[in-house]
Amino acid sequence: MAENLQVQLARQPEGVPRATDFQVTKAARPSAGAGQFLIRNMYLSLDPYQRGAIAGRHMGHTRLNQGDVIYGRCLGEVIESKHPDYKVGEIVVSESGWQQYFVSSGSAHDEVRKVKPEAPLSAYLGALGMPGLTAWAGVEKLAQPTLGDTFVVSSAAGPVGGTAGQLAKAKGCRVVGIAGGDEKCKTVIETYGFDDCINYKAKDWAERLKAACPNGINHYFDNVGGPMLDTLLTQMALYGKVIMCGLASLYNRTSDGEFAGNNMGPVVGKRAQLLGLVVYDYYDKFPEFQKIGARLMKQGKLAIHEDRVDGLENAPTHFVKLASGLNNGKALVAIAPEKV
Amino acid sequence: MAGGNPQVVLKRQRDGVPVPEDFSFIDGPMPAPGPGQILVRNIYLSLDMFVRKAMRGDHYGYDILKPGDVIHGNNVARVIRSNHADYKPGDVIVVESGWQHYAAVEASKVVAFVDPMLAPLSTAVGALGMPGLTAWASVTHLIQPTLGSTFVVSAAAGPVGAVTGQLAKRAGARVVGIAGSAEKCQLVTRTYGFDACVNYKQADWEDQLKAACPDGIDGYHDNVGGTMLQAVCKQFNLYATVALCGRPNDYNAGGFTGIQMGPFIGKRARVKGLVVYDYYGDRDTFLSVAGPLVREGALKVKEDHVSGLENAIPHFIKLMKGENIGKAIVAVGPEKA
């Protein structure tokens, strides 16, 4: 019998997840029923928000129980179809979960989106996927930086931060990244082309950031929240904007009381604007963004850096690496070859 | 040196809600204006929450007070003598001239000229002064409520909150206040004309707020910060706008109450810091809107007056405890020249 390798929850993680919180199992490979189609997944996207989703802390995701397939977005190919809108051979991204095969009816819940490949396929889970759309919405719709502005982004080596910074750079900003380690900073400067990058694990990172942003920070694309946000707020230029996109520094927390919250004092003093960003609001803009993103890639203005492993069975350890902040670039699992 | 200038000065620096023992009421020296300075006689002293942190040197442009320093404060005052070409004896101005009867000040301390014909003089530090300008900036520049939207104001009985809510109401919003007693709420709904007011000292105030905002909250003018901001956020509609204007609890304590940003992301909230000093240049525009409204009684103001500078001390403590109702003012001296 044909198999479908899956990764399921073994138990709810406490704090930073461990590989033993997951279980790799073999289910029977499904086939498409009436009104359905079958996707063969090639790449699984690993994203920081999945940590919160597993615990039911992320919007639209209920807390997982033991035996549930882990939430995750995959890029794959339609290999069977009894659905009028999906043809065999089409490339799609879907909320398939961590598994090799996925049967969908094309419901809203499955969030199936067709991809017209104009770039490497895996990019449609990163710089041209949801992370890229997040970055584009934050830059073009919320921050709207102008020539010469200073634009700072945290988690700069990741696909959201890396793309946000490159888009801001393409718009004429001075772009400074914040990342956790010298190797990540090297990626941020050498691959993504940021003007500077600060390793926040250095003791004097706040002073270094200040030196890198002598005119103050006009835009802060915040992927981490927490104490770092408090520090950044003190370095904003008057009327600066903070795009509140993620709270990666808090995703592994075991209780809400672990972080006492941010100080709003500097928000008033700097006349800052804090703008919440949720990418789901911009799904209807996906085609527009992907066209622009693919063009920037061809022009050499949007580079990608991936951190991949082969084989779905390695997804848990790769996710632990991501949740521990040890990955460098877009975290991906290559589930199966693009061509079979 | 001869006295003749009653003053309230700092006796000691400490954190927390102020107590009478933090102040001294003394007879200070009569000042003489130096070159370029003006001598003013204070008429109405404005008591404001920000003064608490200004005393600590924790407010833009104010140095920490040392024992013996006169307490910071804005006054409606009359120019007595002038060594500055822009001011002449008899002019009425709003000026940072402190808790005292007379002050010799640099022209840079003058906040504005007051047109004595526009409205009662004391409104120049209330509904037509900094609190009113703050409210106007919040409504017309930061929150910009749309017709039929729901607009919530905390510290609604205070001078900023009262004007904010009334201006938002004039702009076509449904306006709900939050205040700290049934008496304050009565003022807010009956006198200021808000659609509803919730007393946050009642245990179920969040449920009451929800009931008062059946369509959710689109705009929130926050005079309080802290746990109330966090609680009000729960009832935001998507893309709600928040103007952050004051944090009196933080002013007393000298620390801050942390805010969890997660819910603000979920609501796609737009949180904006408001500093009234940015809008001083718009004062004439503001007065052209609010001046006639105050004069005609269309914009209601309630002032909480005491007479005599020595009473500034208990009146300020009352303000910082949230026990006053309306704009806190001390009548220091007569209006007439």
Interface residues (C-beta under 8 A of the other chain):
Chain A: M59 G225 L229 M244 C245 G246 L247 L250 D256 F259 A260 G261 N262 N263 M264 G265 V267 V268 G269 K270 R271 A272 Q273 L274 L275 G276 L277 V278 D281
Chain B: Y60 G225 L229 Q230 L244 C245 R247 D250 F256 T257 G258 I259 Q260 M261 G262 F264 I265 G266 K267 R268 A269 R270 V271 K272 G273 L274 V275 D278
